[in-house]
Amino acid sequence: MSKNKDKLLQLIESFPGKRIAVWGDFILDEYTYGTTRRISREAPVLILSYKDTRFSLGGAGNSLLNLKSLGAKPIPIGVLGTDNGGEKTLEILRQNSIPLDYIIREKKFTTPLKTRIFAGEETTRKQQILRIDRDNKVPDEESLKQNILHNLLKLGQECDGLLVSDYNYMTVKEDIFSSVLPAFQKNKIPVMIDSRFRVLNFKGITISTPNEPEAEEALGLQINDDDQILKQAGTQIRKKAKAEAVLITRGSKGMVLFEKNKPPFPIPIYGTTQIVDMTGAGDTVISVIALSLACGSSFKEAAQLANYAGGIVVMKEGTSTLIPQELKEAVSSEN
C-alpha cells in the first residue's frame, strides 16, 4: 500500500472525538412518498395515493449528521423557529446525541422547510415530481446577533475546527464572522466555509468549497470546461476571499484544489459518473474537509478524502451520510 493511502487511512482513524463547531442554516427536509393512481378530472395533474413521510436534516444539519456518522463530535450553532419544523429538527438532533447548548429558538423566525414529493407506480422506483420550499431569513436583531457571537467566541476556545454552512438564510452574519475570525486564527483552528451566494464575502478563511456554478456566479464568468478559465476562477476566488485554499467541486467531473504558489490539483471523481443523487453532496465534502484539516492533514489529503466521500454519497438517494468503514474501503480499493 502506498504512503499516500496509508496517510489517508490514518487520517480516518483520527476522526473520532474531534470537536467541529458547525455554524449555519439548519434546514428540515421532508420527503413525502405516494403511488400514482390516475389523472385528476379537476386538472391535468396526477392523483397520488399517500404512503409515507420521512424527515431528515439539510444544510448545516446534514453536515452535522455527516460529522457524527464519521465519529466526530459536532456542535451546532444556529437559529430555529419555535414552530413544528424547529421541534422536529431538535428531535432529530437529540436522536443523534448532538448537543443543543448553542441552538437559539426565535419566535420571529420560521424554520426553513423543503418538501419533496416522490411518486411512481407501486413496483417502480419513485421519482421526485415537486418540491415546495418554505423559506425565511433570520432576523437581524442585535440581541440575537450578540447571542450567536457569544457562542462562537466560547467555542473558539474549545473546538478543533469551525465549519460555516451558509445557505443564505442569514444565520451567518458577515459582521459576526469578522468579529470571531481572529479568535479562531489565534488558536490555529481551521475555518471552512461553504456559501451558496456569498462566496467572496468572508475573508481570511482556511478553505472555501464552492461548486462550479457558485464559482461562476461569484465571479460573473462561465467556465464551460475551459481549463484556463477554471484556473482563473479558482485563483481569483482564493485571492479575493484571502483564503489559504479553494476547492471547486464539479459534480461528475470531480474537483480541483487551488493553493497559493502551487499549480491546480485536479481530482477525478471517485466511482462511476452515473450519479444517483447530488443532494447534500457538498455538505459531505466540507464535513470531510473539516475533519481532515482538524486532524492535521494537508489540503491535498483533505481534498482526496472529500472526493472519496462525495463519490460514495452521490450513489445514495436523498441527503445521505457515510461511515468510516465506507471511506476506508474506498481508499483501499483505489489502484
C-alpha positions in Angstrom: 0.0 0.0 0.0 1.3 3.5 -0.9 2.4 6.1 1.6 -0.5 8.3 0.4 -3.1 5.6 1.1 -1.5 4.9 4.5 -1.8 8.5 5.4 -5.4 8.8 4.3 -6.3 5.7 6.3 -4.5 7.1 9.3 -6.5 10.4 9.0 -9.8 8.5 9.0 -8.7 6.7 12.2 -8.1 10.2 13.7 -11.6 11.4 13.1 -13.4 10.1 16.2 -13.8 12.6 19.0 -12.8 15.7 17.0 -15.0 18.7 18.1 -16.2 20.5 15.0 -18.4 23.6 15.5 -21.0 23.9 12.7 -22.4 27.4 12.3 -25.0 27.9 9.7 -28.5 27.4 8.4 -30.4 24.4 9.6 -33.0 23.2 7.1 -35.6 20.5 7.6 -36.0 18.2 4.6 -39.4 16.5 4.3 -39.8 13.5 1.9 -43.4 12.6 1.0 -44.0 9.4 -1.0 -47.0 8.2 -2.9 -48.1 5.9 -5.7 -49.7 7.2 -8.9 -53.3 6.3 -9.4 -54.8 8.3 -12.3 -55.1 11.8 -13.8 -57.4 14.1 -11.9 -60.7 15.2 -13.6 -60.3 18.6 -12.0 -57.0 19.4 -13.6 -54.3 17.7 -15.8 -52.4 16.5 -12.7 -51.5 13.2 -11.1 -53.5 11.9 -8.2 -51.2 10.2 -5.6 -52.1 7.7 -3.0 -50.2 8.8 0.1 -47.8 6.2 1.5 -45.2 7.7 3.8 -43.4 10.9 5.0 -39.9 11.0 6.3 -37.7 13.8 7.7 -34.0 14.5 7.5 -31.8 17.5 8.1 -30.4 19.6 5.2 -28.0 22.5 5.1 -25.8 22.7 8.2 -27.9 19.9 9.7 -26.7 17.5 7.0 -23.1 18.5 7.8 -23.8 17.7 11.5 -25.1 14.2 10.6 -22.1 13.5 8.3 -19.7 14.6 11.1 -21.5 12.5 13.6 -21.5 9.4 11.3 -17.8 9.7 10.8 -17.2 9.7 14.6 -16.7 13.4 15.3 -18.4 15.4 18.0 -20.3 18.1 16.1 -21.5 21.2 17.9 -24.3 23.1 16.2 -24.5 26.9 16.3 -27.7 28.3 14.8 -31.3 29.5 15.0 -34.5 27.5 14.8 -38.1 28.8 14.9 -40.4 27.9 17.7 -42.6 26.1 15.1 -43.2 22.4 14.3 -40.2 22.4 12.0 -37.9 23.6 14.8 -39.3 20.9 17.1 -38.8 18.2 14.5 -35.2 19.4 13.9 -34.4 19.3 17.6 -35.9 15.8 17.8 -33.6 14.5 15.0 -30.6 16.2 16.8 -31.5 14.5 20.1 -31.9 11.1 18.4 -28.3 11.5 17.1 -27.0 12.6 20.5 -25.9 16.0 19.2 -25.7 18.8 21.9 -28.2 21.6 21.7 -26.5 24.1 24.0 -25.8 26.6 21.2 -29.1 26.4 19.4 -31.2 29.5 19.7 -35.0 29.4 19.4 -36.5 32.6 17.8 -40.3 33.3 17.7 -40.0 35.7 14.8 -38.3 33.0 12.6 -39.8 30.1 10.7 -37.5 27.0 10.4 -36.7 26.5 6.6 -38.6 23.5 5.3 -38.1 21.8 1.9 -40.8 19.4 1.0 -40.0 16.9 -1.8 -42.8 14.8 -3.2 -41.9 11.5 -4.8 -44.3 9.4 -6.9 -44.4 6.3 -9.1 -46.1 3.0 -9.7 -46.3 0.5 -6.9 -43.5 -1.6 -8.2 -41.3 1.1 -9.7 -38.7 3.4 -8.2 -40.2 6.7 -7.0 -39.2 9.9 -8.7 -39.3 13.5 -7.4 -42.2 15.3 -9.1 -42.4 18.5 -7.0 -40.5 20.5 -4.4 -42.0 23.1 -2.1 -39.7 25.5 -0.2 -40.8 27.4 2.8 -38.1 30.0 3.3 -37.4 32.7 5.8 -34.5 34.9 6.9 -33.0 35.0 10.4 -33.9 38.4 11.9 -31.1 41.0 12.0 -31.7 41.8 15.7 -28.8 42.9 17.9 -29.7 40.7 20.9 -29.8 37.6 18.6 -26.5 38.6 17.0 -24.9 39.1 20.4 -26.1 35.6 21.4 -24.5 34.0 18.3 -21.3 36.0 18.8 -21.0 34.9 22.4 -21.5 31.2 21.5 -18.9 31.4 18.7 -16.3 33.1 20.9 -16.8 30.4 23.6 -16.3 27.6 21.0 -13.3 29.4 19.6 -11.5 28.3 22.8 -12.8 24.7 22.8 -13.3 23.2 19.3 -10.9 21.7 16.7 -12.5 23.3 13.7 -15.2 25.7 12.5 -17.4 24.7 9.6 -19.6 27.5 8.2 -22.6 26.4 6.2 -24.3 29.4 4.6 -27.5 28.7 2.6 -28.4 32.5 2.6 -31.0 32.3 5.4 -28.8 34.8 7.2 -27.8 32.8 10.3 -24.3 33.6 9.2 -23.8 37.4 9.5 -20.8 38.9 7.9 -20.1 41.3 10.8 -20.2 38.4 13.3 -17.8 36.4 11.1 -15.4 39.3 11.0 -15.6 39.6 14.8 -14.9 36.0 15.7 -12.4 35.0 13.0 -9.4 36.4 14.9 -10.2 34.2 17.9 -10.1 31.1 15.7 -7.0 32.2 13.9 -5.2 32.9 17.2 -5.9 29.4 18.3 -4.9 27.9 14.9 -8.4 26.5 14.4 -9.1 25.9 10.7 -12.2 27.7 9.4 -14.0 26.1 6.5 -16.9 27.8 4.6 -19.4 26.6 2.1 -21.5 29.6 1.0 -24.3 29.4 -1.6 -24.4 33.0 -2.7 -21.7 34.9 -0.7 -18.5 33.0 -1.7 -16.4 36.2 -1.7 -17.9 37.9 1.4 -16.0 36.0 4.1 -12.3 37.0 4.1 -9.4 35.2 5.7 -10.7 31.7 5.8 -8.7 28.5 5.7 -10.6 27.0 2.8 -13.7 27.6 0.7 -15.6 24.8 -1.2 -17.8 26.3 -3.9 -19.3 24.2 -6.6 -18.7 25.3 -10.2 -22.0 27.2 -10.6 -21.3 29.1 -7.4 -17.8 30.0 -8.5 -19.2 31.2 -11.9 -21.9 33.3 -10.2 -19.4 34.8 -7.7 -17.1 36.0 -10.5 -19.6 36.6 -13.3 -18.0 34.2 -15.8 -18.7 30.9 -17.5 -16.1 28.1 -17.1 -17.6 25.8 -19.9 -14.9 23.1 -19.5 -12.2 25.6 -20.2 -9.2 24.7 -18.1 -7.7 28.2 -18.3 -11.0 29.9 -17.1 -11.3 27.3 -14.4 -7.7 28.1 -13.2 -8.6 31.8 -13.3 -11.7 31.2 -11.3 -10.0 29.2 -8.5 -7.1 31.7 -8.3 -9.4 34.7 -8.2 -11.7 33.3 -5.5 -8.7 32.3 -3.3 -7.2 35.8 -3.6 -10.5 37.8 -3.2 -11.5 35.7 -0.2 -7.9 35.8 1.2 -8.2 32.1 1.6 -5.4 29.6 2.1 -7.1 27.3 -0.4 -10.2 26.8 -2.6 -11.7 23.6 -3.6 -14.1 23.8 -6.6 -16.4 20.8 -6.9 -17.6 19.9 -10.4 -20.1 17.0 -10.0 -19.3 14.2 -12.3 -16.1 16.0 -13.4 -14.5 15.7 -9.9 -12.9 18.6 -8.2 -9.9 21.0 -8.4 -7.9 22.2 -5.5 -6.2 25.7 -5.6 -3.4 26.6 -3.2 -1.1 29.6 -3.1 2.1 29.2 -5.2 1.0 25.7 -6.3 -0.4 24.5 -9.6 -4.1 23.5 -9.6 -4.6 19.9 -8.4 -7.4 18.2 -10.3 -9.0 15.1 -8.7 -11.2 12.8 -10.9 -14.5 11.7 -9.5 -14.3 8.5 -7.4 -16.5 5.7 -8.7 -19.0 6.0 -11.6 -20.1 9.2 -13.3 -23.7 7.8 -13.3 -24.7 9.8 -10.3 -27.9 8.8 -8.4 -28.5 12.0 -6.4 -26.3 15.1 -5.8 -28.5 16.3 -2.9 -26.3 17.2 0.1 -23.0 16.1 -1.5 -21.5 19.5 -0.8 -22.3 19.1 2.9 -20.5 15.8 2.9 -17.4 17.2 1.1 -16.9 20.1 3.5 -17.5 17.8 6.5 -14.7 15.6 5.5 -12.5 18.6 4.7 -13.2 20.0 8.2 -12.4 16.7 9.9 -9.2 16.1 7.9 -7.8 19.6 8.5 -8.7 19.3 12.2 -6.6 16.1 12.2 -3.6 17.9 10.7 -3.9 16.9 7.1 -2.6 18.8 4.1 -5.1 20.5 1.8 -4.4 17.8 -0.8 -5.0 15.0 1.6 -8.2 16.6 2.8 -9.4 17.1 -0.8 -8.7 13.5 -1.7 -10.6 12.1 1.2 -13.5 14.5 0.5 -13.6 13.3 -3.1 -13.9 9.7 -2.0 -16.7 10.7 0.4 -18.6 12.7 -2.3 -18.3 9.8 -4.7 -19.9 7.5 -2.1 -22.9 9.7 -1.1 -23.9 10.7 -4.6 -24.7 7.0 -5.2 -27.3 7.2 -2.4 -30.8 8.7 -2.6 -31.5 12.0 -0.7 -29.3 13.7 1.8 -27.0 10.9 2.9 -24.1 10.2 5.3 -21.3 7.7 5.2 -19.4 5.8 7.9 -15.6 5.5 8.3 -15.6 1.9 7.0 -17.1 3.0 3.7 -14.4 5.7 3.4 -11.6 3.2 4.3 -12.9 0.7 1.7 -13.0 3.4 -1.0 -9.4 4.5 -0.2 -8.1 0.9 -0.1 -9.8 -0.1 -3.4 -8.1 2.5 -5.5 -5.0 1.5 -7.5 
